[in-house]
């Protein structure tokens, strides 16, 4: 029996319990065996049209953010790197703010234009980062990170200008969007878009697990072992980038999951990506669903934006881990 | 006979700085060649050009008679195993996982490693006497053990050519001897061609059948160990006049440090 198998089983069990319990939790708990009679039609509607889709989309979103974090931390050999570091979140936010401030925020064919703008903003930012890093330094890690950070600041400044000059009502809408949250989920439409994107991208990332193992050792080692660096980096950048961009487009820039979920998972199942990727997906999913359940329960009927809760719950927990556990993500001596 | 690796007029500039200029040499199958030279003379850069870690060089490099650029990186790794300088990495993986990662050029992305991969790993671990340490995490091992793990990785790659960057530099004397005898066996028994960049001139002339000496990015000397170990050649390459003593077992001069340092 592998010494990491225990950690994997714990994560699977946690994910199953979270998925099984959280749909019933809320401002009004739904007791499963009382939700069968005709008088509980409302309870069933709440369960099937609101809570279950919300839990599912939270799980898929959390999984995508965690897998994105795993891929970027390995590719950049940096414990702080996430798709957000390269400007995915700020690019999406800029897209969303443009849609609000230019009066383009509406829904059509089951699609919100804000989500489309956010996705395009994120992808445009990634493209700029890719182009700069490719042209200057053949996708060197440091150049990509610096270009990403520069683009994040640039996007943030544009957002500030638009917000400063914009219509106050739209400013509030945009502000609320940028806090991130899952409360917009009604029914299964969003899930039908997000699930295939996340599944497909995660399969690609999993297929690249051996490349990620080697990239975590550094570009020179990966090349020595036969990894075609440019192709693999570009593939990872755009596959995980578009996956995370889709999540941000639909749920807003929910912070912290893509940073913390990979680290916690690494402590439980080790740094080998064949185990790390599926385990991080389950743990990231469960973590976001728990945070969202807290967000919609503690002050019910008022909701707290889930992005606030992820950092509020995750921050102290992460600090506790830092105090008590070895630093297993230190690839550098 | 077609050389297994052939380099013609290799030049490299990085950030406007000339790193290599007009380097030409061949490696024949079964060669054990040591690449020596002062710090910054371009030893590592030569290895990086051959393995395509650097891509923007000029000149011609062929492997098995084919231009090195015509190989995919994976194909190239089946012919050339490269062991980069190992300072600065501390793999968090187990010894076995790490060595298995060297089988990357052979594994199917959608399948677990094959029996053949497992065998190659076991053979490499047994050759390097690491079998009993296979479940240890690499970063928890000593420097000497780690270096053997990296070497085991290169062996598991089962390439015809081994390119080594300072394989013994950070090791104590017993570990240096260990690694050298291992390389000797790989070269003689398995017929693996070796090109090693090293600072250790005594070890280089004892191991290699040919010495290449670089200085400021140019190839100043190519010849036998005996031809290299002369005051004139060493002075020309390193800019200092060495003191020689005779090796007690083989007819080769060895360089010894002078008592006060600063030999001229």
Interface residues (C-beta under 8 A of the other chain):
Chain A: X138 X207 X208 X210 X211 X213 X214 X217 X218 X219 X220 X221 X223 X224 X225 X226 X227 X228 X229 X270 X271 X272 X328 X329 X330 X331 X332 X333
Chain B: X48 X51 X52 X53 X55 X72 X73 X74 X75 X76 X77 X78 X81 X82 X83 X84 X88 X89 X90 X91 X92 X93 X97 X101 X102 X104 X105 X107 X109 X110 X139 X157
